[in-house]
Amino acid sequence: MVLWGCPLDLGSSWKGGARFAPTAIREASWNLESFSPYLGKDLEEIAFSDVGDLTVSSDPKKALEEIAYFVEGLLKKGKKTLIIGGEHLLSLGVIKGLKKVYPNIRVLQIDAHADLRDQYLESPFSHATVIKKITQELGPYRVFQVGIRSWEGEERKNRETVFLGESPFFSLHPGFFQGPLYVTLDMDVLDPSVCPGVTTPEPGGWSFKDLLYFLYALPWENVVGMDVVELSPQSDPSGTSVMVGAKVIRETLILLGGGNG
């Protein structure tokens, strides 16, 4: 398994600053125990490599190509991937790379926002358009959305995604996510009282334990990769948000490494 940072920060519509998250989360992890009391596993038991940050172009199209190429190379070596973002647009590049190895890939989006716009602020490349573009890349109803509590009217009316609901509390049928699955986690799914340091905070969100328990219920044997995006460290001087992000990364590394029980 390979952990890497992707400090893409080109298309955020409000606060920006997601490029600082990979470094901030790594620094926060130095003050976090490696043992997960929830999973009963230690991160030191998990085989993974942190290969640092991918340097990407300032041109969105080229940056997406660079991300896709890097991801495809990892997958062809049989590696699972965990990405610390960076803005949400990076997920489009990841999917472009994943699709070449896993043509039947499905995506689970955990997010406060639908991200289904055709363009935003006159740009087709934005964190507000990323899921629309992923849906166009994969075809209808291959993206599953959960946690969404902010919609533009046309997004909800004309979507070609499967909306699982705003709440994390629903039963996942064992066969619900069949085949390879990619998970993209926008940290703004959490309530701002829990994680204020995100690029677009949205009141009314999940608690930290809501998120953990939802993640624990996923079929990790099918998950081939995941990203954690949209953390904006400078928006939370207390450092709480980056510690939340670091803890999510710890749990996810253990889950991806087969330590879910």
N, C-alpha and C positions, 0 to 999 in steps of 0.2 A: 504494500500500500504506500502511496506517495501523497504527502502533504505539501502543498505549495500555495504561495500567495499570488494574487492577481490584483495589483493596485490600480485597476482601471477606474477612471474617475472623470469621464468626459461628458456624460449625458444626464447627470442628476439635475433635477428641476428646482431644488430649493437649497439645502444647506451644503451639499457636497462634502468633501473631506473623507470619502470612503477609501481613498488611496492610502490613508494613514493606518487603516485598521489592521492589515497583516502584521506590521511591526508592533503596534500597540497590544494586540492580542498575544503575541509571543512574549512580550515583556510582562504582561499580566500573569501569564502562565507560570512564571518563576515563583509567584507567591501562592500557587495553587497546588494542593496535594495531588499526587499522581493516582491515588486510590479513589475509586468511585464507590461510595457506600451504597448507592442505589443499585448498581450492577454487581457489586461484590467482586470487582476485578480491578487490577492495577494496570495503568497505562504502560508500565515498564514490562508487562507481559505481552504487549502487542508489538508485532514487527511492522515498523513503518519508518520511512525516511522523510525528513523535512528538507526539500531541495531548494528552499529559498523562494524568492519572488521571480515571476516571469516578467521580463521587460517587454512592454507592449508599445506599439506605435501610438502617436497622438491622433492618427486618422482612424475613425471608428471601424470602417470596413477592413482596413489592414490589420487592426488590432484583433478583430474577430477571426480573421484568417490565421493569425499567429497563435491564438488560443486554440483554435480547432486543430492545427497541425501538432501542437504540443500534446494535446489530449489524445489524439489518435495514436501518437507514438507511444504514450504510456500504456494505452489499452492493448496495443499490439504486443507489448511485452508482458501482458497478463496482469497488469497492475490496476487496482482500484485507485480512485483519486478523490481527495478531499481538498477543496479550494477555499481559501480565506480571501473574500473580496474586501474591497472593490465594490463597484456598483453592479446592479442587477443585470445590466446589459451583457456582462461577461457570460452569462448562462447561455446566450444564443451561440456564442463561439464554441462553448463546451458541447452543446447539442450537435452542432455541425460536425465536430470530431467524433462524438459518440455514435452518430448515425452511420458512419462509415464502417464501424465495427459491429454495432448492434442495430440493424435496420428496423427492428421492431421495438426500439426503446420507447418506454413511456416515461412521463414526467409527473412528479408530484410537487406542486407549488404550495408552500406554506407562507402566507403573506397577508398583510392587511389590505393590499391594493390589488386590483385585478390585472393591471398592466396590459390591457388589451386594446389600447388606442392604436390607430393607424399611424399617427404622428403626434408629437407633443412639442410645443414651443417651436413649431415649424421644422422639426427634425424627425425622421423616421427611426433614428437610433437613439433610444432613450430608455431609462428604467421604466418608463410608463408605456413603452411599446413592446417590451421584450417578450412577453408571453404571446402576444398576437403574432409576432414573427416566428416564435418557436412552433406555434400551432400551424402556421403556414408551411413551416419546414417539415413537420411530421405528418400533417393531415388532421382532419377533425377528430375530436374526442379522444385524443391520446395524451392530453394534459388534464390532470386532476387538480382542482383548486380547493384549498381549505383555509379558513381563517379570514376570508375576505370580508371587510366591513366598510369599504369605501369603493363606490362604483360611479363612473360616468354613465348616464342613462343608456347610451348606445352599446356600451360594453356589456351590460347585463342582458340587453335585449337580443343582441346579435352574436353572442359568444358561440364558439364551437369547442368549448371545453366542458368537462364534467365538474359541476360545482357540488362539493360534498357538504358544504354548510360553513357557517361562521364558527361554530363551536368545535372544540377538539373532542367532545364526548359523543362519539358514535362508534358502533361496532364495525370493525373491518373484517369482512368475510375472508376466510383463509385464501380463497382464490381471486380476491378482488384485484390485486396487482400481479397478474401473471406475466412471466417473462422478465427481462431486464428492466430495472427501474432506476431513474435518476431523481434525486431529491434536491430541490432548490429552496433554501430557507432564507427568507428576508426577515431580518431581526425586528422589523417594525410590526410583525405579528404580535409581539409582546406589548403589553400595555406600557405607555410612557412612564408610568410610576415605577415600573420594573427596569425598563431599559430606555431612558430618555435620549441616549446618544445615538440616534439614527438619523438618516438624511431626511425622512418624511414621517415624523411621529403621528400616530393616529390613535386618539383616545378610545377606550373600550375594548382593549385587547386581552390576550391570554396572560395568565400568570406564568412564572418560570416553571413551576411544577406541571402546569397544564402542558407546556411544550415538551418537557421531559417525558411525561407519561405517554403523550402522543407518539413521540419518537420511539419509545420502547416497544410500542405495539406494532411497528412496521415490520414487514417481512425482510429482514436485513440480508437473508441469504440471496435475495434477488437484487439488492441494491449494488450497482456497479460504480456509483460515484455520488458526490454531494457537494454543494457549495453553501457557504454562509456569507450573506452579502448585506450591504447597506448600513453597516455600522459606521458611525461618524464620531470618532473619539473626542475631537475637540468640542463637540456639542455637549459633552458631559464631563466637566472638569473634576468631578468627584472620583472618576475612574470606575464607577460602578458598572457602567455599560460594557467596558472592555473586559471586566472580570466575568460578567455574564457571558460574553462571547467566548472567553477562554474556557469556561466550564462547559458550554455547549460543544466546543471543539473536542475537549477531553472525552465527553460522553460519546460523541460521534465516532471518534477514532476507535474507541473500545467496541462499539457496535459494529462498525465496518470490519473490524478485525475479528469478529466472531464471538465477542464477549457479551452476548445478550441473555445471559442466564447462568 
